[in-house]
Amino acid sequence: MAKITYIEHNGTEHVVEVSPGLTVMEGARDNNIPGIEADCGGACACSTCHVYVDPAWVEKLPAKDDMEEDMLDFAYQPDPATSRLTCQLKVTDAIDGLIVRMPEKQI
């Protein structure tokens, strides 16, 4: 299990354990974390699971692929350095301790 900290825009923190093999988005959905809507269900066909990855984690995660880059163009106030779609982040033991922050809203 990987411990992931989800921080809502208002600062409320949710620390949950997520099983390896799931995505960070599924971890939020399965634990009723507000702020990640995941309208497309994880198909990388929207931007409603957008988060800002804590800067300490940016280089530790796999690189964004072209599809994720394209979808982030539709996200609310994307940051080129820290924005990620949680549906594209697979949970492994290597991301134990990951911290993500939700934007003010999802679009």
Secondary structure, DSSP 8 states (H G I E B T S, - for coil): -EEEEEE-TTS-EEEEEE-TTSBHHHHHHHTT-TT---TTSSSSSSSTTEEEE-GGGGGGS----HHHHHHHTTSSS--TTTEEEGGG-B--GGGTT-EEE--S---
